[in-house]
Every structure is written in structure tokens, then in C-alpha cells.
Amino acid sequence: MTISKPAARPANPRFSSGPCAKMPGWTPGTLQSAFLGRSHRASDGKVRLKHAIDLTRQVLQVPEDYLIGIVPASDTGAVEMAMWSLLGERGVDMLAWESFGEGWVTDAVKQLKLNDVRSVRAGYGELPDLSEVDFDRDVVFTWNGTTSGVRVPDGNFIPADRAGLTICDATSAAFAQPLDFSKLDAVTYSWQKVLGGEGGHGMLVLSPRAVERLESYTPAWPLPKIFRLTKGGRINTGIFRGETINTPSMLCVEDYIKALEWAVGIGGLKALMARADANAGALNAWADRTDWIENLAVAEETRSNTSVCLKLSATAVAGLDDEAASDLPKRMVKLLAAEEAAFDIGAYRDAPAGLRIWCGATVETSDIEALTPWLDWAYQQVSEGGPA
């Protein structure tokens, strides 16, 4: 059956997994109140930065005794800061089931050169055996694998009486999935994911146990200035009041604040998670009834509700060699971008060939529903020898 080109396009065809779609209704005028042309260390600048931290605590439901800081270099900088500052006191288990988790393993082994590192791994689409993790050791893991679309279902695998620290890269989970902070000691994310903020800034959330480690343990290696969380052997509390280590973009700060205020206005964390669930639900319902595509995540309970990763089904690749099978989704991505029906939906470069469609809270479910007929159309076009 020939599929006609859909008549209607998504109102917002931006489905990138980072930076992600801006909040509904966003325009450049949204940022007209930004604190520009002034020092971020001026009293009013500090107030604005502290407001971003306070709103973060409110929306993300961070416990009052946890510290929240704005740090440089997006989620990557926040994870590196946590690893370089906290690891080395004891052995560490590094969990990896996608490219970013693998990157943290590489940093622990080849950059920090830790002498007691144990890797707990799984391939794309699966979680490793979480029962193998030893929480007497420190543990580093991603809550939601951005490039595999596989997440941990919850924090039940982490014991409350753990001896080690848990360092959690939560950049594609924060504001879309319930984070059990009682099980997490250092949590990181960036503004550019679920809230659709700008790149370059990260967030670091520390438990009292993490603060105790920082004040009782000094790493054997030198720490660059942008990684230094202590001063005179004590936690540098100014960082967690908005006194950032380096100069932030106050335009980006304002953008983050406006996204947080939007989140409060629609009902907070519960509403954000519901929007992401609805988006992923609509996309997965289509995938489940479509014979040429399937979710990369093998187990349904591990499927991400933000970075939904899809692969061609066995039916779709039957009779194709590896190169042709890999090329097919790439041609779809190119065609859909040319039609302005979907931008930036290709799988991550290190992941299996396929599609990755962002379903976070700033995306409208109506746009996901408008997208799926375009996916069917594009697949038929390229699979039948259409546009190269």
C-alpha cells in the first residue's frame, strides 16, 4: 500500500535530544528580564542565581539538607566534578549500558587512573545485572541512558544503608522521572534536556554524605579550579548559594528560570512527568503497531520516557546487508529534515543505527502524533529506493 505524504506537519518539528525543544510559547522576548551587562557577582546577579537554585529545589523536590550548585560545562562538567572530587577513597563500580556511561568508565580508568575500578556493563538496549553492584564501594551510573533509551526503573536496587557513595548522571531523567534522592549522593544534569534550556551549564546536587566525603577526603591528584568544591578543608557553601566558580551566562540563567517558572505554572514535577509519559506513550503505541520499527530497550519497564530510541525490526532489515540496514534510517532522517517534518532524530553516533526521538516535557503530544505518519511515509520512501 502506497502511503501518501502527510498533509500536516508537527507544529514544532524539533525532536533533538539535546539541546531540546524550548518550552511551549517560548520566544526571545521571554528573556527580556535577563540580568545583562552587569556582573553576576553583583547583589542582584547573586539573587537571580539563588532564585534558579531555589526553584530547582521546589520543582525537582530536592531534600532541604541537600546542596544544589550551578557548575560549568553542562552535565559533563558536573559529572567530572563529582568524579574528580569524590572518587578514590574506596573502590568504585562503574555501570555502563550506553555511550555516556562508557565515557565515565574511560575517565575513571584512563584519566583518574583509579586502581580499583570494576565495570558492570550491558549492551545497547539492556540494563546490566544490577544485583552484581557492590554498594560497599562507590557507584557511578546514568539513571537514563540518553543514547540507548534505557533507564533504571527506580532506585530500589540501591540499599539505604550503603557504605559507598552513589554518583548519578541524571541529565535525561531529571524533571521527567522520579529520582529517589535518598538513594543518591551526587546527582548531575544540564539545563538543555527536559526543560529545554541552553547548553553550557550543569547542576550538581550533593547529599550530606557527599559533603562529608568532601570534607574528610582529599584526592591524590590536583584539581583544576573549576572542580574545586572545598575551601580550607570545608565545603565551599558559596557555590550552592549562586556564587558560581566561573562566569555564567545570565541570559541562559534567565532562560532556565523561565522554564522552571513554566513548570511551576503547569503543576510542577508531577505535570512534567505526565507530559513526558504521554509523549513516550504515543510514540511507543505507534511503534508497537508498526512492523518495521521497534523500541531499542528490550524490557518495557526500562524504556525511557524522554530519549526514546528506536531500531529497525527484523522484518525491515531482512535481506539487507549491514551497510544498507545502517544507511536506511540515515536517509529517513535526511528526508524528514528536508521536509521540515522532524529535525535531529538520528541515533547517536556510537549507538546502533536507528532513530532517537525526544519526548521530554517541552514537547507537545500532538506533535508526536503528527510525526508518526511522517515516519511511516519516510520509511516507505527510502525502503523502496526513494530519496538517497
N, C-alpha and C positions, 0 to 999 in steps of 0.2 A: 504494500500500500504506500503510495506516494504521500509524503507529508508536505503540506503547503507551508510556505513561510508564514509564521505567526503575524497577525495584524498589529498586535500591541506589544510594545517593549516594556521592560521594567521601568518604572518612573525614575528609579536610581539604579543604574546598572553596575554600581561599584560594589564588587564582592571580594575585594582584596582581603587577604588575611593579615595585613599589616603594612603600612597604616590602613586602618579600616574605615568604613563609611562614617561620615560625620553624623551627629545626632539629627533626627528629623527636624526640619525647619532651620537648620544652620545656614547662616550667610556670613560674609566677612564683617557685616555690621554687628554681629553678635559680640564681637571683641572690642567694640568701641570704648568700653570702660577699662581697657587694659592699662596697667601702670607702666607707661613707656617713657623713655628719655630720662629716666631717673635711676638712681642706684637701688638695686634690690636690697641693699643694706640700710636704706632709709627707713624710718619707722613705719611709714605707710606700706613700703615694699614688704617688710617683715610681716606686717599684719595680713597682707594678701597671701603670702606663702603659708602662714599659720592657718589661714582660713581654708586653704586647699587641704591641709593635713586634717583639720577638724572635720571637714565634710567627708574626707576619706574614711575617717573612723566611723562617722554616722552611717554612711551608705554601705560600707563593707562590713559593718558590725564587728569592728576590731575591739577586743577587750581593753578596758581602761588602763590596765597595767602593762600593755604592750606599747612600744615606741614606734613611731611612724616617721620616716625621713624621706625627703626628696633628694635623689642622688643622680650623678651624671651617667650618661651613656646608656640610657634606656634599660630594659630588663637585663641585657647582657652585662652592663656595668654593675647593676645591683647584685646579680648572681656572683660575679667575680669578686666584688667587695666582700660578700658574705664568705665565700670560699677562702680567699686570701687572709681574711681576718680571723676566721673561726676554726679552720681545719688544722690538723697536725697535732692536736693534744692527745688524740687517740686514733685508732684505725677508722677507716671510712668505707662504707658500702656505697657504691655509685650505681644508681639504677638508670638504665637506658633502654628505650624502645623506639627512638627516632633520632633525628639528626642533632637536635639541641642537647639532648641527654648525652649523646655520644661526644659532643663537644666538651661537656663538663668532665667526662671521663678523661679525655685527652689533656685537659688543663690540669687535672689532679695528678696525672702520671708524668706528663712531659714538661709541664711548666712549673708547677709546685714541687714536682719530684717527690711526692709523698712515698714513704717506704712501706706503708701498709694500706694498700688500696685493693678492694675486692669489687669486681664488676658483676652486676646482676643484670643480664641482658635478655631482650627478646627482639624478634624481627618486626618489621613494619606490619601493623595490623593486630598485634597481640601484646599483652602485658607479660612481663616476666613472672615467675612464681614468687609472689610477694611473701610467702611463708619462709623463703630462704633468707630474707633480710634479717640481719642481726642488729637489733636496736641497742645493744650494749655499745655499739660503735656509732659514730656519726653516720648520717644517711643523707645523700643528695639525690633529689628526684624531681621530675616535672609532674605537676598534677595533671595537666592536659598536654599531650604531645601535639604541638601545633602542626608538625609536618606529617604526622601519621593519623591524626584524628582519633587517637586512643587516649582515654583518661582513666584515672583510678576511680572506681565507683563511689568511694567515700574514704574516710580516714580510719576505718575500723581495723585496718591491718597494722596500725601504729599503736603500740601499747602506751597507756597513760603513764606508766612507771618506767619509761625508757631511761637508760643511763646516758646515752649519747644525744646529740642534737639532731634535729631534722631541718635540713635546708631545702626549701620547696620553691622551685621555679613555677610560679602560678600565673604567668603572663596571659595565657589564653583561657584561664579559668576564672580569675578574679572578676567579680561583678556578673558572672553568668552561672557559676556553680557554687554550691555551698562549701566553703572552706572551714574545716574544723580547726580553729586556731589553737584549741587545747592540745592538739597533736603536732603543732607546727612551731618551730623556734625561730626560723628566719624565712620570711615569705617575700618574694620579689614579683614585680610585674612592671609593665610600661603603660604609659597613657594611650598608646596608639592602638590598643586592641579593643576590648569590649566597649569602651566609652568613646572610641573614635577620636582620641586626642592626637596630638602631634608627636613625632619621634624625637629622640634625643634625651628624654628624661625618664628616670626609673624611680621606683618606690621600693623601700626596704622597711619591712615590719619585723621588729625583734621582740621576742618573748623575754620575760625576766631571766629565764635560764640562759638565753643567748647573751644577755647583758652580763650575767655572772661570769660566763666564759671569757668575754672580752676583758673583764677587769681582773681575771685571775690567771690568764694565759697570754703569753707574748709569743707570736710566731717566730720561727728561727730565721725567716727571710725578711729582707727590707720591704716596707710597704710604701708604694707611691702615695703622694699626698692625697690624691682623690680616693684612696682606700682607707684612710686613717679615721677610725671611729672612736678612738680614745685620745685622751689628752692627760698626761701626767698619771697614767695608770687608771684613770676613771673614764667612764663613757662621756663623750662629748655631747652633752644634752642639747647644745645649741642647734646641732644638725636636726634634731627632732622637734624644734620649735620654728623651723623655717630658715635657720641661718645656714644656708647651703654651703657645701665645701667649695664649689666653684660657681661661676655666674650662670644663673638660669635664664632662659628666655621668658620674660614676663608676659609676652604675647602667648606663648604656649601655656604658661601658668593660668592665664585668664581663660584660655580655651578649655583646660581641664576643669577649672572651677565651674564654667558654664555647663559642661557635661554633667558634673556632679549635681548641680542645681536642677538640671533637667531630670536626672534620676530621682532626686527627692520629690520633684513635682509629679512624677508618674506613679509614685508608690514605693520608691526605694528598691532595695535588693530583691525583694520578692517579685516586683514587677519586672525588673531587668532579667531575672532568671526565667520568668514566664515568657517573655518576648523571645529569648534565645531558644527556649524549648519549643515554642510554636514554629519558629523558623526551621529548626532542625527537623521537627516532626513533619512539616510539609515537604521538605526535601527528601527525607528518608521514605515517606509514604510513596512518593513518586518513584524512587529508586527500587523499592520493594515490588512495585508492579511493572517494572520496566526490565525487559530481558537482556539488554545489552550493558547494563551498569549495575554495580553493587557497592556496598559500603566496604571500605578497606578494613575497618575494625571488624574482627571476626565475631566477638561476643557483643550482643546487643547492649548489655549493661556497661560496656566500656566505650560506647560510641560518644564522641564529643558532640556537644550542642553548639559549638562555636566553629571550630575549623573542621568542617565535615569533608573528609577525604574519600573520594570515590575511585574505583578502578573498573576497567572493562571486564565484563563477565567472560566465563569460558566460552559461552556461545559467540560473543563478539570477536574473540581472538582465534576462534577455530580456523585452521588453515592459514593463519598469518605467521610469518617468521617474527622473531623478536624485534627486529628493526621496524617492520611495518606496524606491529602492535603498539610499539612505543610512539611512533610518529602520528598515529591516528588521533589521540587526544590533543596533541600539539596543534594539529591542523584545525581541530574544532575550536581551540582557544583563539587561534588567529582569526578564524572566520567570524566568531561571535564578537570579537573586538572590532572587526571591520564593520559589522552590522550595528555596533553600539548597543548590543543587547547584553553584554557581560564583559567586564574588564578584569584582568588579572586572576583568572580562575585555574591557571595551570598548576599541576602538582609541584611541590618544592623540588629543587634541582637534584637533591640526593634521595628523594623518595621514589617509590615505584611510579611509573607513568600513569597518569590519570588526571582527575580534576580535584581541585580543592576550593570549596565554596564557603565563604564566611557567613555564618548565621548568627552572629552576636546581636546584642540588644539594639544597636543602632540601625539594623536592617529591618525593613518592613516585611511582614509575611506576604503581603500582596505582591511584593517584588520577587520573592522566591517563587510564588505561584505563577507569576508571569514569565519567569525564567525557564521553567521546566519544559514548556513546549519548544522553546528555542534550542534547548539541549537535544531534544528528540530530532528536531529539524536538522541541526548541525551534524549530528551523528549520521543521519541518513545521507546528507550531502557528501561527507568525506568518506564514508564507508563504501559508497557506490562510485567512488572515483571522481568526486567533485573537486571543489577548490583545493589546491595544493597548499 
